[in-house]
Amino acid sequence: MDIQAEVKKQITGALAGTQFPIASPEALLAAFPNGADTTCECGDVKLRAGDAGGVLKESDFPFESAEAVADAIVSRAL
């Protein structure tokens, strides 16, 4: 599995059971198990949920699924 696929899998796993849609960055951070400190790692790549704010845009919200969150973060951060 490549790095992007593994990080996407970790993000969707971390958001399993989350109620969607998520309408704000604050609500998204709150949905992660450890909030902003939730970390996805694969090889040399380490991505914190708190760093997602640097790659997400206001126009991304609301998110309708964990997959949409993972796609947006991974496509811009990796």
Residue pairs with C-beta under 8 A, 6 or more apart in sequence:
1 9
3 42
3 43
3 45
3 78
4 74
4 78
6 42
7 40
7 42
7 45
7 47
7 70
7 73
7 74
7 78
8 67
8 70
8 71
8 74
9 70
10 40
10 41
10 42
11 40
11 66
11 69
11 70
11 73
11 74
12 66
12 67
12 69
12 70
14 32
14 33
14 38
14 40
14 49
15 31
15 32
15 66
15 69
15 70
16 66
18 31
18 66
20 62
20 63
20 64
20 65
20 66
21 62
21 63
21 64
22 28
22 31
22 61
22 62
22 63
22 69
23 61
23 62
24 61
25 52
25 53
25 56
25 61
28 49
28 52
28 56
28 61
28 63
28 69
29 35
29 36
29 49
29 50
29 52
29 53
32 38
32 49
34 49
35 49
35 50
36 48
36 49
36 50
37 48
37 49
37 50
38 48
38 49
39 46
39 47
39 48
39 49
40 46
40 47
41 47
45 78
47 73
47 77
47 78
51 77
52 73
52 77
54 77
55 72
55 73
55 76
55 77
56 72
56 73
56 76
60 72
63 69
63 72
